[in-house]
Amino acid sequence: MEKYLPRATKLEKESDAQSEAILLKMSAALAAIGADDSIVQDARAAYERSKQEQLTHYTELFSSLPSE
């Protein structure tokens, strides 16, 4: 599993950057119309929760596999 960690880390960083770009656009669009942008923080928190849940799931899944 360790041989895949650098690639997984790179993909996670790319996903984080894309997510943050979307959230920033969302925040700017809401600010432009004078709307409450608290949903942006909710979306950011949901994204982080989802990442943690997936990390837990896949860590448990891969830890049960035999070592190479």
PyMOL Python script that loads the backbone (N, CA, C, O; Angstrom):
from pymol import cmd

cmd.read_pdbstr("""\
ATOM      1  N   MET A   1       0.821  -1.194   0.000  1.00  0.00           N
ATOM      2  CA  MET A   1       0.000   0.000   0.000  1.00  0.00           C
ATOM      3  C   MET A   1       0.866   1.260   0.000  1.00  0.00           C
ATOM      4  O   MET A   1       0.494   2.269  -0.599  1.00  0.00           O
ATOM      5  N   GLU A   2       2.003   1.203   0.662  1.00  0.00           N
ATOM      6  CA  GLU A   2       2.850   2.393   0.772  1.00  0.00           C
ATOM      7  C   GLU A   2       3.291   2.933  -0.586  1.00  0.00           C
ATOM      8  O   GLU A   2       3.519   4.133  -0.738  1.00  0.00           O
ATOM      9  N   LYS A   3       3.409   2.045  -1.570  1.00  0.00           N
ATOM     10  CA  LYS A   3       3.872   2.523  -2.870  1.00  0.00           C
ATOM     11  C   LYS A   3       2.844   3.432  -3.548  1.00  0.00           C
ATOM     12  O   LYS A   3       3.185   4.186  -4.460  1.00  0.00           O
ATOM     13  N   TYR A   4       1.594   3.360  -3.106  1.00  0.00           N
ATOM     14  CA  TYR A   4       0.533   4.180  -3.701  1.00  0.00           C
ATOM     15  C   TYR A   4       0.295   5.488  -2.943  1.00  0.00           C
ATOM     16  O   TYR A   4      -0.401   6.371  -3.444  1.00  0.00           O
ATOM     17  N   LEU A   5       0.856   5.620  -1.764  1.00  0.00           N
ATOM     18  CA  LEU A   5       0.592   6.805  -0.944  1.00  0.00           C
ATOM     19  C   LEU A   5       1.018   8.118  -1.602  1.00  0.00           C
ATOM     20  O   LEU A   5       0.267   9.091  -1.522  1.00  0.00           O
ATOM     21  N   PRO A   6       2.186   8.194  -2.249  1.00  0.00           N
ATOM     22  CA  PRO A   6       2.535   9.474  -2.891  1.00  0.00           C
ATOM     23  C   PRO A   6       1.510   9.897  -3.951  1.00  0.00           C
ATOM     24  O   PRO A   6       1.163  11.074  -4.044  1.00  0.00           O
ATOM     25  N   ARG A   7       1.037   8.951  -4.737  1.00  0.00           N
ATOM     26  CA  ARG A   7       0.039   9.264  -5.772  1.00  0.00           C
ATOM     27  C   ARG A   7      -1.282   9.684  -5.125  1.00  0.00           C
ATOM     28  O   ARG A   7      -1.919  10.641  -5.564  1.00  0.00           O
ATOM     29  N   ALA A   8      -1.681   8.967  -4.087  1.00  0.00           N
ATOM     30  CA  ALA A   8      -2.925   9.303  -3.391  1.00  0.00           C
ATOM     31  C   ALA A   8      -2.837  10.689  -2.761  1.00  0.00           C
ATOM     32  O   ALA A   8      -3.798  11.458  -2.803  1.00  0.00           O
ATOM     33  N   THR A   9      -1.693  11.002  -2.183  1.00  0.00           N
ATOM     34  CA  THR A   9      -1.496  12.319  -1.573  1.00  0.00           C
ATOM     35  C   THR A   9      -1.579  13.419  -2.625  1.00  0.00           C
ATOM     36  O   THR A   9      -2.179  14.468  -2.390  1.00  0.00           O
ATOM     37  N   LYS A  10      -0.975  13.176  -3.786  1.00  0.00           N
ATOM     38  CA  LYS A  10      -1.026  14.158  -4.878  1.00  0.00           C
ATOM     39  C   LYS A  10      -2.462  14.371  -5.347  1.00  0.00           C
ATOM     40  O   LYS A  10      -2.892  15.507  -5.547  1.00  0.00           O
ATOM     41  N   LEU A  11      -3.200  13.281  -5.520  1.00  0.00           N
ATOM     42  CA  LEU A  11      -4.591  13.394  -5.964  1.00  0.00           C
ATOM     43  C   LEU A  11      -5.452  14.110  -4.927  1.00  0.00           C
ATOM     44  O   LEU A  11      -6.338  14.888  -5.281  1.00  0.00           O
ATOM     45  N   GLU A  12      -5.190  13.847  -3.651  1.00  0.00           N
ATOM     46  CA  GLU A  12      -5.941  14.520  -2.595  1.00  0.00           C
ATOM     47  C   GLU A  12      -5.691  16.026  -2.641  1.00  0.00           C
ATOM     48  O   GLU A  12      -6.627  16.815  -2.511  1.00  0.00           O
ATOM     49  N   LYS A  13      -4.441  16.424  -2.823  1.00  0.00           N
ATOM     50  CA  LYS A  13      -4.122  17.851  -2.894  1.00  0.00           C
ATOM     51  C   LYS A  13      -4.792  18.507  -4.099  1.00  0.00           C
ATOM     52  O   LYS A  13      -5.279  19.634  -4.007  1.00  0.00           O
ATOM     53  N   GLU A  14      -4.816  17.801  -5.229  1.00  0.00           N
ATOM     54  CA  GLU A  14      -5.487  18.330  -6.418  1.00  0.00           C
ATOM     55  C   GLU A  14      -6.985  18.492  -6.162  1.00  0.00           C
ATOM     56  O   GLU A  14      -7.583  19.501  -6.536  1.00  0.00           O
ATOM     57  N   SER A  15      -7.574  17.502  -5.531  1.00  0.00           N
ATOM     58  CA  SER A  15      -9.001  17.557  -5.213  1.00  0.00           C
ATOM     59  C   SER A  15      -9.302  18.694  -4.242  1.00  0.00           C
ATOM     60  O   SER A  15     -10.289  19.413  -4.401  1.00  0.00           O
ATOM     61  N   ASP A  16      -8.445  18.850  -3.239  1.00  0.00           N
ATOM     62  CA  ASP A  16      -8.618  19.944  -2.280  1.00  0.00           C
ATOM     63  C   ASP A  16      -8.568  21.295  -2.983  1.00  0.00           C
ATOM     64  O   ASP A  16      -9.379  22.177  -2.699  1.00  0.00           O
ATOM     65  N   ALA A  17      -7.622  21.457  -3.895  1.00  0.00           N
ATOM     66  CA  ALA A  17      -7.487  22.728  -4.615  1.00  0.00           C
ATOM     67  C   ALA A  17      -8.712  22.997  -5.484  1.00  0.00           C
ATOM     68  O   ALA A  17      -9.202  24.124  -5.539  1.00  0.00           O
ATOM     69  N   GLN A  18      -9.203  21.968  -6.160  1.00  0.00           N
ATOM     70  CA  GLN A  18     -10.391  22.133  -7.002  1.00  0.00           C
ATOM     71  C   GLN A  18     -11.615  22.469  -6.156  1.00  0.00           C
ATOM     72  O   GLN A  18     -12.417  23.329  -6.520  1.00  0.00           O
ATOM     73  N   SER A  19     -11.746  21.791  -5.042  1.00  0.00           N
ATOM     74  CA  SER A  19     -12.871  22.047  -4.145  1.00  0.00           C
ATOM     75  C   SER A  19     -12.821  23.478  -3.617  1.00  0.00           C
ATOM     76  O   SER A  19     -13.835  24.176  -3.594  1.00  0.00           O
ATOM     77  N   GLU A  20     -11.642  23.904  -3.196  1.00  0.00           N
ATOM     78  CA  GLU A  20     -11.500  25.256  -2.664  1.00  0.00           C
ATOM     79  C   GLU A  20     -11.796  26.302  -3.736  1.00  0.00           C
ATOM     80  O   GLU A  20     -12.401  27.333  -3.439  1.00  0.00           O
ATOM     81  N   ALA A  21     -11.383  26.054  -4.963  1.00  0.00           N
ATOM     82  CA  ALA A  21     -11.673  26.991  -6.055  1.00  0.00           C
ATOM     83  C   ALA A  21     -13.176  27.131  -6.261  1.00  0.00           C
ATOM     84  O   ALA A  21     -13.682  28.235  -6.463  1.00  0.00           O
ATOM     85  N   ILE A  22     -13.877  26.022  -6.210  1.00  0.00           N
ATOM     86  CA  ILE A  22     -15.339  26.045  -6.362  1.00  0.00           C
ATOM     87  C   ILE A  22     -15.977  26.815  -5.210  1.00  0.00           C
ATOM     88  O   ILE A  22     -16.876  27.629  -5.419  1.00  0.00           O
ATOM     89  N   LEU A  23     -15.504  26.550  -3.992  1.00  0.00           N
ATOM     90  CA  LEU A  23     -16.069  27.226  -2.823  1.00  0.00           C
ATOM     91  C   LEU A  23     -15.806  28.734  -2.866  1.00  0.00           C
ATOM     92  O   LEU A  23     -16.660  29.526  -2.467  1.00  0.00           O
ATOM     93  N   LEU A  24     -14.642  29.126  -3.344  1.00  0.00           N
ATOM     94  CA  LEU A  24     -14.342  30.560  -3.459  1.00  0.00           C
ATOM     95  C   LEU A  24     -15.240  31.233  -4.493  1.00  0.00           C
ATOM     96  O   LEU A  24     -15.713  32.349  -4.273  1.00  0.00           O
ATOM     97  N   LYS A  25     -15.477  30.563  -5.613  1.00  0.00           N
ATOM     98  CA  LYS A  25     -16.394  31.102  -6.630  1.00  0.00           C
ATOM     99  C   LYS A  25     -17.805  31.210  -6.063  1.00  0.00           C
ATOM    100  O   LYS A  25     -18.511  32.192  -6.290  1.00  0.00           O
ATOM    101  N   MET A  26     -18.195  30.189  -5.331  1.00  0.00           N
ATOM    102  CA  MET A  26     -19.524  30.174  -4.717  1.00  0.00           C
ATOM    103  C   MET A  26     -19.664  31.349  -3.745  1.00  0.00           C
ATOM    104  O   MET A  26     -20.677  32.047  -3.745  1.00  0.00           O
ATOM    105  N   SER A  27     -18.648  31.554  -2.928  1.00  0.00           N
ATOM    106  CA  SER A  27     -18.666  32.645  -1.960  1.00  0.00           C
ATOM    107  C   SER A  27     -18.734  33.999  -2.658  1.00  0.00           C
ATOM    108  O   SER A  27     -19.481  34.883  -2.238  1.00  0.00           O
ATOM    109  N   ALA A  28     -17.959  34.157  -3.718  1.00  0.00           N
ATOM    110  CA  ALA A  28     -17.967  35.419  -4.467  1.00  0.00           C
ATOM    111  C   ALA A  28     -19.327  35.672  -5.109  1.00  0.00           C
ATOM    112  O   ALA A  28     -19.819  36.800  -5.108  1.00  0.00           O
ATOM    113  N   ALA A  29     -19.929  34.625  -5.652  1.00  0.00           N
ATOM    114  CA  ALA A  29     -21.243  34.772  -6.288  1.00  0.00           C
ATOM    115  C   ALA A  29     -22.295  35.166  -5.259  1.00  0.00           C
ATOM    116  O   ALA A  29     -23.149  36.011  -5.531  1.00  0.00           O
ATOM    117  N   LEU A  30     -22.235  34.564  -4.098  1.00  0.00           N
ATOM    118  CA  LEU A  30     -23.196  34.904  -3.043  1.00  0.00           C
ATOM    119  C   LEU A  30     -22.973  36.333  -2.544  1.00  0.00           C
ATOM    120  O   LEU A  30     -23.930  37.071  -2.310  1.00  0.00           O
ATOM    121  N   ALA A  31     -21.712  36.713  -2.384  1.00  0.00           N
ATOM    122  CA  ALA A  31     -21.404  38.073  -1.934  1.00  0.00           C
ATOM    123  C   ALA A  31     -21.878  39.107  -2.958  1.00  0.00           C
ATOM    124  O   ALA A  31     -22.333  40.190  -2.590  1.00  0.00           O
ATOM    125  N   ALA A  32     -21.769  38.768  -4.234  1.00  0.00           N
ATOM    126  CA  ALA A  32     -22.167  39.696  -5.298  1.00  0.00           C
ATOM    127  C   ALA A  32     -23.651  40.026  -5.264  1.00  0.00           C
ATOM    128  O   ALA A  32     -24.065  41.101  -5.699  1.00  0.00           O
ATOM    129  N   ILE A  33     -24.443  39.109  -4.751  1.00  0.00           N
ATOM    130  CA  ILE A  33     -25.886  39.373  -4.676  1.00  0.00           C
ATOM    131  C   ILE A  33     -26.330  39.698  -3.253  1.00  0.00           C
ATOM    132  O   ILE A  33     -27.522  39.810  -2.968  1.00  0.00           O
ATOM    133  N   GLY A  34     -25.344  39.845  -2.365  1.00  0.00           N
ATOM    134  CA  GLY A  34     -25.646  40.211  -0.988  1.00  0.00           C
ATOM    135  C   GLY A  34     -26.253  39.097  -0.164  1.00  0.00           C
ATOM    136  O   GLY A  34     -26.916  39.350   0.842  1.00  0.00           O
ATOM    137  N   ALA A  35     -26.027  37.866  -0.587  1.00  0.00           N
ATOM    138  CA  ALA A  35     -26.604  36.719   0.118  1.00  0.00           C
ATOM    139  C   ALA A  35     -25.664  36.212   1.214  1.00  0.00           C
ATOM    140  O   ALA A  35     -24.452  36.422   1.171  1.00  0.00           O
ATOM    141  N   ASP A  36     -26.249  35.556   2.169  1.00  0.00           N
ATOM    142  CA  ASP A  36     -25.491  34.920   3.249  1.00  0.00           C
ATOM    143  C   ASP A  36     -24.646  33.794   2.657  1.00  0.00           C
ATOM    144  O   ASP A  36     -25.154  32.944   1.927  1.00  0.00           O
ATOM    145  N   ASP A  37     -23.366  33.796   2.975  1.00  0.00           N
ATOM    146  CA  ASP A  37     -22.495  32.767   2.413  1.00  0.00           C
ATOM    147  C   ASP A  37     -22.109  31.692   3.432  1.00  0.00           C
ATOM    148  O   ASP A  37     -21.114  30.991   3.251  1.00  0.00           O
ATOM    149  N   SER A  38     -22.889  31.566   4.487  1.00  0.00           N
ATOM    150  CA  SER A  38     -22.574  30.544   5.497  1.00  0.00           C
ATOM    151  C   SER A  38     -22.649  29.137   4.914  1.00  0.00           C
ATOM    152  O   SER A  38     -22.040  28.209   5.445  1.00  0.00           O
ATOM    153  N   ILE A  39     -23.390  28.980   3.832  1.00  0.00           N
ATOM    154  CA  ILE A  39     -23.472  27.668   3.195  1.00  0.00           C
ATOM    155  C   ILE A  39     -22.104  27.227   2.665  1.00  0.00           C
ATOM    156  O   ILE A  39     -21.835  26.032   2.542  1.00  0.00           O
ATOM    157  N   VAL A  40     -21.254  28.188   2.356  1.00  0.00           N
ATOM    158  CA  VAL A  40     -19.910  27.853   1.877  1.00  0.00           C
ATOM    159  C   VAL A  40     -19.133  27.141   2.984  1.00  0.00           C
ATOM    160  O   VAL A  40     -18.452  26.148   2.729  1.00  0.00           O
ATOM    161  N   GLN A  41     -19.234  27.643   4.194  1.00  0.00           N
ATOM    162  CA  GLN A  41     -18.562  26.977   5.318  1.00  0.00           C
ATOM    163  C   GLN A  41     -19.169  25.601   5.575  1.00  0.00           C
ATOM    164  O   GLN A  41     -18.456  24.655   5.909  1.00  0.00           O
ATOM    165  N   ASP A  42     -20.478  25.494   5.419  1.00  0.00           N
ATOM    166  CA  ASP A  42     -21.134  24.189   5.573  1.00  0.00           C
ATOM    167  C   ASP A  42     -20.633  23.205   4.522  1.00  0.00           C
ATOM    168  O   ASP A  42     -20.367  22.042   4.826  1.00  0.00           O
ATOM    169  N   ALA A  43     -20.506  23.678   3.285  1.00  0.00           N
ATOM    170  CA  ALA A  43     -20.020  22.819   2.202  1.00  0.00           C
ATOM    171  C   ALA A  43     -18.573  22.414   2.445  1.00  0.00           C
ATOM    172  O   ALA A  43     -18.201  21.266   2.202  1.00  0.00           O
ATOM    173  N   ARG A  44     -17.758  23.344   2.920  1.00  0.00           N
ATOM    174  CA  ARG A  44     -16.354  23.046   3.215  1.00  0.00           C
ATOM    175  C   ARG A  44     -16.268  21.987   4.316  1.00  0.00           C
ATOM    176  O   ARG A  44     -15.478  21.048   4.217  1.00  0.00           O
ATOM    177  N   ALA A  45     -17.066  22.136   5.349  1.00  0.00           N
ATOM    178  CA  ALA A  45     -17.066  21.165   6.449  1.00  0.00           C
ATOM    179  C   ALA A  45     -17.545  19.796   5.968  1.00  0.00           C
ATOM    180  O   ALA A  45     -16.999  18.769   6.372  1.00  0.00           O
ATOM    181  N   ALA A  46     -18.558  19.781   5.111  1.00  0.00           N
ATOM    182  CA  ALA A  46     -19.063  18.514   4.567  1.00  0.00           C
ATOM    183  C   ALA A  46     -17.996  17.828   3.722  1.00  0.00           C
ATOM    184  O   ALA A  46     -17.845  16.608   3.780  1.00  0.00           O
ATOM    185  N   TYR A  47     -17.264  18.601   2.947  1.00  0.00           N
ATOM    186  CA  TYR A  47     -16.178  18.054   2.133  1.00  0.00           C
ATOM    187  C   TYR A  47     -15.119  17.414   3.034  1.00  0.00           C
ATOM    188  O   TYR A  47     -14.670  16.299   2.769  1.00  0.00           O
ATOM    189  N   GLU A  48     -14.728  18.110   4.082  1.00  0.00           N
ATOM    190  CA  GLU A  48     -13.715  17.579   5.001  1.00  0.00           C
ATOM    191  C   GLU A  48     -14.212  16.317   5.710  1.00  0.00           C
ATOM    192  O   GLU A  48     -13.455  15.362   5.885  1.00  0.00           O
ATOM    193  N   ARG A  49     -15.481  16.315   6.116  1.00  0.00           N
ATOM    194  CA  ARG A  49     -16.054  15.111   6.752  1.00  0.00           C
ATOM    195  C   ARG A  49     -16.038  13.934   5.793  1.00  0.00           C
ATOM    196  O   ARG A  49     -15.680  12.818   6.169  1.00  0.00           O
ATOM    197  N   SER A  50     -16.423  14.187   4.564  1.00  0.00           N
ATOM    198  CA  SER A  50     -16.452  13.136   3.555  1.00  0.00           C
ATOM    199  C   SER A  50     -15.054  12.576   3.316  1.00  0.00           C
ATOM    200  O   SER A  50     -14.876  11.364   3.201  1.00  0.00           O
ATOM    201  N   LYS A  51     -14.069  13.457   3.241  1.00  0.00           N
ATOM    202  CA  LYS A  51     -12.688  12.997   3.063  1.00  0.00           C
ATOM    203  C   LYS A  51     -12.266  12.095   4.218  1.00  0.00           C
ATOM    204  O   LYS A  51     -11.654  11.049   4.003  1.00  0.00           O
ATOM    205  N   GLN A  52     -12.593  12.500   5.431  1.00  0.00           N
ATOM    206  CA  GLN A  52     -12.216  11.711   6.603  1.00  0.00           C
ATOM    207  C   GLN A  52     -12.913  10.356   6.601  1.00  0.00           C
ATOM    208  O   GLN A  52     -12.298   9.339   6.921  1.00  0.00           O
ATOM    209  N   GLU A  53     -14.186  10.339   6.244  1.00  0.00           N
ATOM    210  CA  GLU A  53     -14.926   9.074   6.181  1.00  0.00           C
ATOM    211  C   GLU A  53     -14.325   8.141   5.142  1.00  0.00           C
ATOM    212  O   GLU A  53     -14.190   6.942   5.386  1.00  0.00           O
ATOM    213  N   GLN A  54     -13.964   8.681   3.992  1.00  0.00           N
ATOM    214  CA  GLN A  54     -13.356   7.856   2.948  1.00  0.00           C
ATOM    215  C   GLN A  54     -11.986   7.352   3.376  1.00  0.00           C
ATOM    216  O   GLN A  54     -11.639   6.200   3.115  1.00  0.00           O
ATOM    217  N   LEU A  55     -11.212   8.197   4.026  1.00  0.00           N
ATOM    218  CA  LEU A  55      -9.902   7.781   4.512  1.00  0.00           C
ATOM    219  C   LEU A  55     -10.041   6.632   5.506  1.00  0.00           C
ATOM    220  O   LEU A  55      -9.302   5.649   5.434  1.00  0.00           O
ATOM    221  N   THR A  56     -10.975   6.757   6.418  1.00  0.00           N
ATOM    222  CA  THR A  56     -11.210   5.695   7.394  1.00  0.00           C
ATOM    223  C   THR A  56     -11.629   4.408   6.698  1.00  0.00           C
ATOM    224  O   THR A  56     -11.109   3.334   7.001  1.00  0.00           O
ATOM    225  N   HIS A  57     -12.562   4.516   5.773  1.00  0.00           N
ATOM    226  CA  HIS A  57     -13.051   3.341   5.050  1.00  0.00           C
ATOM    227  C   HIS A  57     -11.919   2.626   4.323  1.00  0.00           C
ATOM    228  O   HIS A  57     -11.742   1.418   4.478  1.00  0.00           O
ATOM    229  N   TYR A  58     -11.157   3.370   3.532  1.00  0.00           N
ATOM    230  CA  TYR A  58     -10.112   2.734   2.727  1.00  0.00           C
ATOM    231  C   TYR A  58      -8.934   2.268   3.571  1.00  0.00           C
ATOM    232  O   TYR A  58      -8.291   1.276   3.231  1.00  0.00           O
ATOM    233  N   THR A  59      -8.643   2.954   4.650  1.00  0.00           N
ATOM    234  CA  THR A  59      -7.586   2.493   5.549  1.00  0.00           C
ATOM    235  C   THR A  59      -7.965   1.147   6.144  1.00  0.00           C
ATOM    236  O   THR A  59      -7.138   0.236   6.200  1.00  0.00           O
ATOM    237  N   GLU A  60      -9.210   1.015   6.589  1.00  0.00           N
ATOM    238  CA  GLU A  60      -9.677  -0.261   7.134  1.00  0.00           C
ATOM    239  C   GLU A  60      -9.683  -1.344   6.062  1.00  0.00           C
ATOM    240  O   GLU A  60      -9.278  -2.478   6.318  1.00  0.00           O
ATOM    241  N   LEU A  61     -10.136  -1.000   4.874  1.00  0.00           N
ATOM    242  CA  LEU A  61     -10.187  -1.965   3.779  1.00  0.00           C
ATOM    243  C   LEU A  61      -8.792  -2.478   3.426  1.00  0.00           C
ATOM    244  O   LEU A  61      -8.576  -3.686   3.336  1.00  0.00           O
ATOM    245  N   PHE A  62      -7.859  -1.570   3.228  1.00  0.00           N
ATOM    246  CA  PHE A  62      -6.521  -1.974   2.811  1.00  0.00           C
ATOM    247  C   PHE A  62      -5.719  -2.614   3.936  1.00  0.00           C
ATOM    248  O   PHE A  62      -4.812  -3.404   3.672  1.00  0.00           O
ATOM    249  N   SER A  63      -6.033  -2.290   5.172  1.00  0.00           N
ATOM    250  CA  SER A  63      -5.296  -2.907   6.277  1.00  0.00           C
ATOM    251  C   SER A  63      -5.636  -4.381   6.414  1.00  0.00           C
ATOM    252  O   SER A  63      -4.883  -5.134   7.029  1.00  0.00           O
ATOM    253  N   SER A  64      -6.756  -4.800   5.851  1.00  0.00           N
ATOM    254  CA  SER A  64      -7.140  -6.210   5.930  1.00  0.00           C
ATOM    255  C   SER A  64      -6.545  -7.042   4.794  1.00  0.00           C
ATOM    256  O   SER A  64      -6.667  -8.267   4.799  1.00  0.00           O
ATOM    257  N   LEU A  65      -5.905  -6.393   3.826  1.00  0.00           N
ATOM    258  CA  LEU A  65      -5.301  -7.113   2.707  1.00  0.00           C
ATOM    259  C   LEU A  65      -3.928  -7.651   3.103  1.00  0.00           C
ATOM    260  O   LEU A  65      -3.248  -7.062   3.944  1.00  0.00           O
ATOM    261  N   PRO A  66      -3.522  -8.763   2.503  1.00  0.00           N
ATOM    262  CA  PRO A  66      -2.185  -9.286   2.808  1.00  0.00           C
ATOM    263  C   PRO A  66      -1.099  -8.338   2.289  1.00  0.00           C
ATOM    264  O   PRO A  66      -1.281  -7.667   1.273  1.00  0.00           O
ATOM    265  N   SER A  67       0.008  -8.296   2.987  1.00  0.00           N
ATOM    266  CA  SER A  67       1.135  -7.453   2.560  1.00  0.00           C
ATOM    267  C   SER A  67       1.782  -8.047   1.326  1.00  0.00           C
ATOM    268  O   SER A  67       1.734  -9.256   1.097  1.00  0.00           O
ATOM    269  N   GLU A  68       2.389  -7.176   0.538  1.00  0.00           N
ATOM    270  CA  GLU A  68       3.059  -7.651  -0.683  1.00  0.00           C
ATOM    271  C   GLU A  68       4.402  -8.231  -0.358  1.00  0.00           C
ATOM    272  O   GLU A  68       5.113  -8.682  -1.255  1.00  0.00           O
TER     273      GLU A  68
END
""", "prot")
cmd.dss("prot")
cmd.show_as("cartoon", "prot")
cmd.util.cbc("prot")
cmd.orient("prot")
